[in-house]
Amino acid sequence: MRRACFIAILSLLFFTQVFAQSAKDEQYFKAAQSALKEKKCDVALRELQLVSIDGKDDIRYVELMGEMHECKGNKDEAVFFYRKYMAARPNDTTQFKINYLESDIAKNGGSNDTRNINYKSTNRNYKLLNLAGTAITGKRNECNYNSGFKMTLTRGRPAFHHHAVLEFGVDLGILVSPNKEWYANALYTYPEKIHSIGAAFNPGLNIALMPVVYKNKKLSVAVGPTAGFTMLATLGHSYSSFGGSVNDDNFFWSSPILGVRGRVYYKHIFTAFAEYNKLTRSKLSVNSDYNEYFDMPVKMSMISIGVGIYTSFNE
């Protein structure tokens, strides 16, 4: 009985919140519509920016976005939203608007306002498949690898009324260029005596909050801090010619990361990004045949540069 009451209360709270948000969206729609009747284009834009993510799926939002862009002289964008509206509700009036705008574009060119919202990138939810190369920076005797590459699955969404982007990512990386100098220090030998060093698996999680610092019709640029967690595990043994080894079953390391990311969005086709991540953990406990469990310094940062391809985009 108590469980049923608890579920009922949660359901009531959920639907109350949904209805409250729907009521707010309804107010924004009406305010935008009134502003457009008075040709107050910027007022209508501000009202539409306040609409919730779910509210943007409402067909009225699509129609009002078309009218707002037409009001501002953004003919290309107006056609985009009118066509989307026509796909859901075909009608002669909207088709006439599309024909008129396309004829005007052919004669006089496209949008007048190049400062308009880039609706094809940072103003929608999206998913990305990112591929990047990674360079390890730091002192030679404190970095156990030099470079690698990674694949990241990213999910992004607008934040703070489209003034920022919030991204969540899952990293799947491989470090493939081991630093023999670091392993030589671990085995008390010379770098030239080191051989058979395996690659390292480097998975992780990250989150980034990036304010949008620039946007126009085709491009958006966002830059901001990142935080997360990364792990590193060797995929093989490392040996010295003297017979010592650092065993892979003891070489597992994890560390929080802090950094910064910059991303350039080109429409909803692809993105390019660069990021810097500092691994905050400074020591790694290893086990060798010469000295059972001792700490080695690991102070390194990762610089990654890559591209991202959209796998999902909420128009």
Secondary structure, DSSP 8 states (H G I E B T S, - for coil): -HHHHHHHHHHHHHHHHHHHHHHHHHHHHHHHHHHHHTT-HHHHHHHHHTS-TTGGGSHHHHHHHHHHHHHHT-HHHHHHHHHHHHHHS--HHHHHHHHHHHHHHHHH-S-S-TTS--TTTTTS-EEEEEEEEEEEES-GGG-SB-EEEEEEEEEEEEETTTTEEEEEEEEEEEE--B-HHHHHHHHTS-GGGEE----EEEEEEEEEEEEEEEE-SSEEEEEEEEEEEEEEEESS-EEETTS-EE-GGG-EEEEEEEEEEEEEEETTTEEEEEEEEEE---EEEE-BSSSSSEEEE---EEEEEEEEEEEEE--
